[in-house]
Amino acid sequence: YLYCRSGGRSRKAAKILAEMGFKEIYDLKGGYMAWEKQ
């Protein structure tokens, strides 16, 4: 699971992990700020 404040860094990290061959990557879209607003 990946998350950051606004989602930008975790999105970049998820892309790198996918390029490295990782298959199960869960990124909290919009970061925890978006999650908190839900």
PDB file of N, H, CA, C and O in Angstrom:
ATOM      1  N   TYR A   1       0.844  -1.175   0.000  1.00  0.00           N
ATOM      2  CA  TYR A   1       0.000   0.000   0.000  1.00  0.00           C
ATOM      3  C   TYR A   1       0.891   1.241   0.000  1.00  0.00           C
ATOM      4  O   TYR A   1       1.867   1.327   0.745  1.00  0.00           O
ATOM      5  N   LEU A   2       0.529   2.199  -0.856  1.00  0.00           N
ATOM      6  H   LEU A   2      -0.264   2.129  -1.461  1.00  0.00           H
ATOM      7  CA  LEU A   2       1.286   3.439  -0.943  1.00  0.00           C
ATOM      8  C   LEU A   2       0.349   4.615  -0.728  1.00  0.00           C
ATOM      9  O   LEU A   2      -0.784   4.615  -1.209  1.00  0.00           O
ATOM     10  N   TYR A   3       0.820   5.599  -0.014  1.00  0.00           N
ATOM     11  H   TYR A   3       1.741   5.599   0.378  1.00  0.00           H
ATOM     12  CA  TYR A   3       0.045   6.824   0.126  1.00  0.00           C
ATOM     13  C   TYR A   3       0.982   7.950   0.528  1.00  0.00           C
ATOM     14  O   TYR A   3       2.055   7.721   1.086  1.00  0.00           O
ATOM     15  N   CYS A   4       0.561   9.146   0.238  1.00  0.00           N
ATOM     16  H   CYS A   4      -0.310   9.332  -0.216  1.00  0.00           H
ATOM     17  CA  CYS A   4       1.264  10.344   0.667  1.00  0.00           C
ATOM     18  C   CYS A   4       0.214  11.431   0.864  1.00  0.00           C
ATOM     19  O   CYS A   4      -0.982  11.153   0.773  1.00  0.00           O
ATOM     20  N   ARG A   5       0.627  12.625   1.123  1.00  0.00           N
ATOM     21  H   ARG A   5       1.598  12.851   1.196  1.00  0.00           H
ATOM     22  CA  ARG A   5      -0.314  13.704   1.435  1.00  0.00           C
ATOM     23  C   ARG A   5      -1.282  13.983   0.293  1.00  0.00           C
ATOM     24  O   ARG A   5      -2.493  14.030   0.506  1.00  0.00           O
ATOM     25  N   SER A   6      -0.758  14.169  -0.918  1.00  0.00           N
ATOM     26  H   SER A   6       0.226  14.130  -1.091  1.00  0.00           H
ATOM     27  CA  SER A   6      -1.634  14.555  -2.030  1.00  0.00           C
ATOM     28  C   SER A   6      -1.719  13.526  -3.149  1.00  0.00           C
ATOM     29  O   SER A   6      -2.499  13.704  -4.084  1.00  0.00           O
ATOM     30  N   GLY A   7      -0.941  12.463  -3.075  1.00  0.00           N
ATOM     31  H   GLY A   7      -0.307  12.319  -2.315  1.00  0.00           H
ATOM     32  CA  GLY A   7      -1.024  11.395  -4.064  1.00  0.00           C
ATOM     33  C   GLY A   7       0.040  11.416  -5.146  1.00  0.00           C
ATOM     34  O   GLY A   7       0.222  10.415  -5.839  1.00  0.00           O
ATOM     35  N   GLY A   8       0.741  12.513  -5.311  1.00  0.00           N
ATOM     36  H   GLY A   8       0.593  13.326  -4.748  1.00  0.00           H
ATOM     37  CA  GLY A   8       1.740  12.625  -6.371  1.00  0.00           C
ATOM     38  C   GLY A   8       2.944  11.724  -6.172  1.00  0.00           C
ATOM     39  O   GLY A   8       3.353  11.023  -7.098  1.00  0.00           O
ATOM     40  N   ARG A   9       3.511  11.734  -4.988  1.00  0.00           N
ATOM     41  H   ARG A   9       3.179  12.304  -4.237  1.00  0.00           H
ATOM     42  CA  ARG A   9       4.703  10.914  -4.725  1.00  0.00           C
ATOM     43  C   ARG A   9       4.374   9.434  -4.728  1.00  0.00           C
ATOM     44  O   ARG A   9       5.150   8.624  -5.235  1.00  0.00           O
ATOM     45  N   SER A  10       3.228   9.075  -4.167  1.00  0.00           N
ATOM     46  H   SER A  10       2.597   9.733  -3.756  1.00  0.00           H
ATOM     47  CA  SER A  10       2.876   7.652  -4.152  1.00  0.00           C
ATOM     48  C   SER A  10       2.585   7.155  -5.565  1.00  0.00           C
ATOM     49  O   SER A  10       2.864   5.998  -5.877  1.00  0.00           O
ATOM     50  N   ARG A  11       2.027   8.011  -6.424  1.00  0.00           N
ATOM     51  H   ARG A  11       1.799   8.952  -6.170  1.00  0.00           H
ATOM     52  CA  ARG A  11       1.777   7.635  -7.818  1.00  0.00           C
ATOM     53  C   ARG A  11       3.101   7.365  -8.534  1.00  0.00           C
ATOM     54  O   ARG A  11       3.213   6.397  -9.287  1.00  0.00           O
ATOM     55  N   LYS A  12       4.103   8.218  -8.300  1.00  0.00           N
ATOM     56  H   LYS A  12       4.012   9.004  -7.688  1.00  0.00           H
ATOM     57  CA  LYS A  12       5.419   8.022  -8.907  1.00  0.00           C
ATOM     58  C   LYS A  12       6.060   6.737  -8.392  1.00  0.00           C
ATOM     59  O   LYS A  12       6.648   5.978  -9.162  1.00  0.00           O
ATOM     60  N   ALA A  13       5.944   6.498  -7.096  1.00  0.00           N
ATOM     61  H   ALA A  13       5.466   7.115  -6.470  1.00  0.00           H
ATOM     62  CA  ALA A  13       6.514   5.288  -6.504  1.00  0.00           C
ATOM     63  C   ALA A  13       5.831   4.044  -7.057  1.00  0.00           C
ATOM     64  O   ALA A  13       6.493   3.038  -7.314  1.00  0.00           O
ATOM     65  N   ALA A  14       4.517   4.100  -7.244  1.00  0.00           N
ATOM     66  H   ALA A  14       3.979   4.917  -7.035  1.00  0.00           H
ATOM     67  CA  ALA A  14       3.776   2.961  -7.791  1.00  0.00           C
ATOM     68  C   ALA A  14       4.240   2.659  -9.211  1.00  0.00           C
ATOM     69  O   ALA A  14       4.367   1.494  -9.586  1.00  0.00           O
ATOM     70  N   LYS A  15       4.492   3.689  -9.995  1.00  0.00           N
ATOM     71  H   LYS A  15       4.388   4.636  -9.690  1.00  0.00           H
ATOM     72  CA  LYS A  15       4.971   3.497 -11.363  1.00  0.00           C
ATOM     73  C   LYS A  15       6.337   2.819 -11.367  1.00  0.00           C
ATOM     74  O   LYS A  15       6.574   1.896 -12.146  1.00  0.00           O
ATOM     75  N   ILE A  16       7.225   3.274 -10.504  1.00  0.00           N
ATOM     76  H   ILE A  16       7.032   4.023  -9.871  1.00  0.00           H
ATOM     77  CA  ILE A  16       8.561   2.679 -10.413  1.00  0.00           C
ATOM     78  C   ILE A  16       8.467   1.220  -9.994  1.00  0.00           C
ATOM     79  O   ILE A  16       9.138   0.365 -10.571  1.00  0.00           O
ATOM     80  N   LEU A  17       7.641   0.928  -8.995  1.00  0.00           N
ATOM     81  H   LEU A  17       7.096   1.622  -8.526  1.00  0.00           H
ATOM     82  CA  LEU A  17       7.484  -0.455  -8.544  1.00  0.00           C
ATOM     83  C   LEU A  17       6.929  -1.337  -9.657  1.00  0.00           C
ATOM     84  O   LEU A  17       7.363  -2.478  -9.814  1.00  0.00           O
ATOM     85  N   ALA A  18       5.975  -0.824 -10.428  1.00  0.00           N
ATOM     86  H   ALA A  18       5.622   0.102 -10.300  1.00  0.00           H
ATOM     87  CA  ALA A  18       5.416  -1.588 -11.546  1.00  0.00           C
ATOM     88  C   ALA A  18       6.495  -1.865 -12.586  1.00  0.00           C
ATOM     89  O   ALA A  18       6.564  -2.968 -13.130  1.00  0.00           O
ATOM     90  N   GLU A  19       7.334  -0.878 -12.865  1.00  0.00           N
ATOM     91  H   GLU A  19       7.279   0.017 -12.423  1.00  0.00           H
ATOM     92  CA  GLU A  19       8.432  -1.068 -13.817  1.00  0.00           C
ATOM     93  C   GLU A  19       9.434  -2.091 -13.312  1.00  0.00           C
ATOM     94  O   GLU A  19      10.101  -2.751 -14.109  1.00  0.00           O
ATOM     95  N   MET A  20       9.547  -2.228 -12.003  1.00  0.00           N
ATOM     96  H   MET A  20       9.005  -1.692 -11.356  1.00  0.00           H
ATOM     97  CA  MET A  20      10.451  -3.210 -11.408  1.00  0.00           C
ATOM     98  C   MET A  20       9.848  -4.607 -11.388  1.00  0.00           C
ATOM     99  O   MET A  20      10.528  -5.571 -11.038  1.00  0.00           O
ATOM    100  N   GLY A  21       8.579  -4.724 -11.760  1.00  0.00           N
ATOM    101  H   GLY A  21       8.026  -3.941 -12.045  1.00  0.00           H
ATOM    102  CA  GLY A  21       7.957  -6.034 -11.837  1.00  0.00           C
ATOM    103  C   GLY A  21       6.963  -6.362 -10.743  1.00  0.00           C
ATOM    104  O   GLY A  21       6.388  -7.451 -10.745  1.00  0.00           O
ATOM    105  N   PHE A  22       6.747  -5.461  -9.817  1.00  0.00           N
ATOM    106  H   PHE A  22       7.213  -4.576  -9.815  1.00  0.00           H
ATOM    107  CA  PHE A  22       5.757  -5.713  -8.774  1.00  0.00           C
ATOM    108  C   PHE A  22       4.366  -5.743  -9.397  1.00  0.00           C
ATOM    109  O   PHE A  22       4.063  -4.943 -10.282  1.00  0.00           O
ATOM    110  N   LYS A  23       3.528  -6.655  -8.941  1.00  0.00           N
ATOM    111  H   LYS A  23       3.775  -7.305  -8.223  1.00  0.00           H
ATOM    112  CA  LYS A  23       2.202  -6.843  -9.537  1.00  0.00           C
ATOM    113  C   LYS A  23       1.070  -6.281  -8.679  1.00  0.00           C
ATOM    114  O   LYS A  23       0.128  -5.697  -9.215  1.00  0.00           O
ATOM    115  N   GLU A  24       1.145  -6.442  -7.386  1.00  0.00           N
ATOM    116  H   GLU A  24       1.910  -6.917  -6.951  1.00  0.00           H
ATOM    117  CA  GLU A  24       0.065  -5.982  -6.507  1.00  0.00           C
ATOM    118  C   GLU A  24       0.485  -4.682  -5.836  1.00  0.00           C
ATOM    119  O   GLU A  24       1.161  -4.683  -4.808  1.00  0.00           O
ATOM    120  N   ILE A  25       0.072  -3.577  -6.439  1.00  0.00           N
ATOM    121  H   ILE A  25      -0.477  -3.575  -7.275  1.00  0.00           H
ATOM    122  CA  ILE A  25       0.422  -2.252  -5.942  1.00  0.00           C
ATOM    123  C   ILE A  25      -0.878  -1.504  -5.681  1.00  0.00           C
ATOM    124  O   ILE A  25      -1.724  -1.386  -6.567  1.00  0.00           O
ATOM    125  N   TYR A  26      -1.029  -1.010  -4.485  1.00  0.00           N
ATOM    126  H   TYR A  26      -0.342  -1.106  -3.765  1.00  0.00           H
ATOM    127  CA  TYR A  26      -2.243  -0.290  -4.116  1.00  0.00           C
ATOM    128  C   TYR A  26      -1.865   1.135  -3.744  1.00  0.00           C
ATOM    129  O   TYR A  26      -1.158   1.368  -2.764  1.00  0.00           O
ATOM    130  N   ASP A  27      -2.344   2.085  -4.539  1.00  0.00           N
ATOM    131  H   ASP A  27      -2.918   1.896  -5.335  1.00  0.00           H
ATOM    132  CA  ASP A  27      -2.031   3.495  -4.338  1.00  0.00           C
ATOM    133  C   ASP A  27      -3.305   4.235  -3.942  1.00  0.00           C
ATOM    134  O   ASP A  27      -4.322   4.134  -4.629  1.00  0.00           O
ATOM    135  N   LEU A  28      -3.254   4.963  -2.860  1.00  0.00           N
ATOM    136  H   LEU A  28      -2.428   5.046  -2.302  1.00  0.00           H
ATOM    137  CA  LEU A  28      -4.400   5.748  -2.406  1.00  0.00           C
ATOM    138  C   LEU A  28      -4.486   7.002  -3.272  1.00  0.00           C
ATOM    139  O   LEU A  28      -3.775   7.978  -3.035  1.00  0.00           O
ATOM    140  N   LYS A  29      -5.359   6.969  -4.275  1.00  0.00           N
ATOM    141  H   LYS A  29      -5.937   6.176  -4.468  1.00  0.00           H
ATOM    142  CA  LYS A  29      -5.462   8.068  -5.234  1.00  0.00           C
ATOM    143  C   LYS A  29      -5.903   9.348  -4.541  1.00  0.00           C
ATOM    144  O   LYS A  29      -6.867   9.361  -3.776  1.00  0.00           O
ATOM    145  N   GLY A  30      -5.182  10.416  -4.825  1.00  0.00           N
ATOM    146  H   GLY A  30      -4.399  10.406  -5.447  1.00  0.00           H
ATOM    147  CA  GLY A  30      -5.488  11.701  -4.205  1.00  0.00           C
ATOM    148  C   GLY A  30      -4.851  11.873  -2.837  1.00  0.00           C
ATOM    149  O   GLY A  30      -4.972  12.932  -2.222  1.00  0.00           O
ATOM    150  N   GLY A  31      -4.177  10.844  -2.359  1.00  0.00           N
ATOM    151  H   GLY A  31      -4.079   9.983  -2.859  1.00  0.00           H
ATOM    152  CA  GLY A  31      -3.500  10.909  -1.071  1.00  0.00           C
ATOM    153  C   GLY A  31      -4.453  10.884   0.105  1.00  0.00           C
ATOM    154  O   GLY A  31      -5.666  10.738  -0.047  1.00  0.00           O
ATOM    155  N   TYR A  32      -3.874  11.029   1.274  1.00  0.00           N
ATOM    156  H   TYR A  32      -2.888  11.148   1.398  1.00  0.00           H
ATOM    157  CA  TYR A  32      -4.733  10.953   2.458  1.00  0.00           C
ATOM    158  C   TYR A  32      -5.572  12.204   2.639  1.00  0.00           C
ATOM    159  O   TYR A  32      -6.543  12.182   3.395  1.00  0.00           O
ATOM    160  N   MET A  33      -5.225  13.303   1.963  1.00  0.00           N
ATOM    161  H   MET A  33      -4.437  13.321   1.349  1.00  0.00           H
ATOM    162  CA  MET A  33      -6.089  14.487   2.039  1.00  0.00           C
ATOM    163  C   MET A  33      -7.428  14.214   1.362  1.00  0.00           C
ATOM    164  O   MET A  33      -8.473  14.597   1.887  1.00  0.00           O
ATOM    165  N   ALA A  34      -7.408  13.556   0.203  1.00  0.00           N
ATOM    166  H   ALA A  34      -6.558  13.245  -0.223  1.00  0.00           H
ATOM    167  CA  ALA A  34      -8.652  13.215  -0.494  1.00  0.00           C
ATOM    168  C   ALA A  34      -9.439  12.182   0.306  1.00  0.00           C
ATOM    169  O   ALA A  34     -10.664  12.262   0.404  1.00  0.00           O
ATOM    170  N   TRP A  35      -8.728  11.215   0.876  1.00  0.00           N
ATOM    171  H   TRP A  35      -7.734  11.150   0.797  1.00  0.00           H
ATOM    172  CA  TRP A  35      -9.393  10.177   1.671  1.00  0.00           C
ATOM    173  C   TRP A  35     -10.097  10.807   2.880  1.00  0.00           C
ATOM    174  O   TRP A  35     -11.217  10.434   3.229  1.00  0.00           O
ATOM    175  N   GLU A  36      -9.419  11.762   3.505  1.00  0.00           N
ATOM    176  H   GLU A  36      -8.509  12.065   3.222  1.00  0.00           H
ATOM    177  CA  GLU A  36      -9.970  12.402   4.702  1.00  0.00           C
ATOM    178  C   GLU A  36     -11.269  13.152   4.391  1.00  0.00           C
ATOM    179  O   GLU A  36     -12.152  13.233   5.245  1.00  0.00           O
ATOM    180  N   LYS A  37     -11.394  13.696   3.190  1.00  0.00           N
ATOM    181  H   LYS A  37     -10.677  13.631   2.496  1.00  0.00           H
ATOM    182  CA  LYS A  37     -12.583  14.459   2.804  1.00  0.00           C
ATOM    183  C   LYS A  37     -13.791  13.579   2.518  1.00  0.00           C
ATOM    184  O   LYS A  37     -14.920  14.068   2.473  1.00  0.00           O
ATOM    185  N   GLN A  38     -13.562  12.290   2.327  1.00  0.00           N
ATOM    186  H   GLN A  38     -12.645  11.893   2.364  1.00  0.00           H
ATOM    187  CA  GLN A  38     -14.675  11.388   2.001  1.00  0.00           C
ATOM    188  C   GLN A  38     -15.555  11.136   3.202  1.00  0.00           C
ATOM    189  O   GLN A  38     -16.538  10.401   3.104  1.00  0.00           O
TER     190      GLN A  38
END
